[in-house]
Amino acid sequence: MNLLKNKFFIIAVIFVVLVAVLYFTGWQKGNQLEVDKNKITLDKVLEFKIVRTDLTPELQEKYRNEMTVYKDTILNSPEKFNLNALMGVGMIKYTVKDYDGARDAWLYVSLVRPQNSPSFYNLGNLYADVYKNCGEAEKYFKIAMANDPNEIGYLRNIFDFYHTKCPNQQLAEETLKKALSIKPDNADFLVLSAEFYRDQGQREEAIKYYEQAIKLSPQNQALKDEYNRFKSGS
């Protein structure tokens, strides 16, 4: 009987230990994320600090003044929310290299207006370019495109993200195709497609897109020269 009790005691101890481990690794992390989100208050978003050390006093004053204008606009707006002003706050913080501040500003917008797209797009760029976090960047890019699926302007940076920053050539190709499905006569994406297929060794596809791009931009001699060099194999 004592042996059986001991076994139950050991099992109970193991269970308690496992629960503790899960709490302090997974569950607590999830809860901490919620706490962090709750800490992103408007007061915090409107704080201003300059991290860059190369700004002249004149530029520092310029950014402070711009921040003041944005702050007044936000505080005098209905519900103390103005999308353009809050996006501007994030951009000023980004410019003065307060990257965490920029992140919090765009997260604040994302939390209050989850159906918007600019804040998620900016977060995608921030995580790709500054934090070098491919997973988070991709997450925010996907939300931006889900909220505004026809915004072709986003797809340029998303293509670069998949093509060079966090390489996935299949998704890079899908991004090009999506852009051209939205606007088939976009010369920039036609040239990008031509160069992409050229670099992937898909000659016929590259030629097709080069010729479409040249048809749209017949005055672009540099593009014609690039095409002729490629077609001749030189």
C-alpha positions, 0 to 999 in steps of 0.5 A: 500500500505504501508503495502504491501511495509513493507512486501516486505521490511521484506522479503528482509531483511530476504533474506539478513540475510539468505544469510549472514548466509549461506556465513559465515557458509557454503560458506565461509567455502568452500572457506576457504578450497580452500584458505588453499589448495592454502597456501600449497606451496612447500616452506612451505612444505620444512620448518622444525621444531622439535616439539618433546622434547625427541630427543637427539641433535644427533637425531635432527641433523640426521633428519635435515640432512635427511631433507636437502637431501630430500630438495635438491633432490626435488629442483633439480628434474624436476618440483621440484617434487620427489614423494619419497622425498616428502613422506620422508619429510612428514615422517620426519615431522611426526617423529618429531611430526610436524603433521600439517607439515606432513599433508601439505606435503602429501596434497601437493603431493595429489594436484600435483599428484591426481592419486597417492596412498601413500600420500592419504594412509598416510593422512588416517592414520594421520587422524585416529591415530592423529587427530581422525577424522573418516570421513576424514580418511575414505575419504583418505583411499577410495581415496588411494584404488581407485587409487591403488585397488590391494594394499593389504598392505593398507588393513591391516591398513584399516581393523584395522580402521574399526575393532577398531579405527572407528568401522564398522564391516560390512566394516571390514569384506568387507575389509578382503574379498577384501584382500583375493580376491586379494591374497587368500593365504595371511596367515596374512589375513586368520588369521585375518579372523579367529579371526574376525569371532571367535570374531563375534561368527561365529564358522564355518567361523572361523574354515574354515579360521583357517584351511586355515591358518594352511595349509599355515603355518603348522610350526606355532605351536602357530596358531595350539594351538590357533585353537585347543583351539578355536575348543575345546571350552576352 
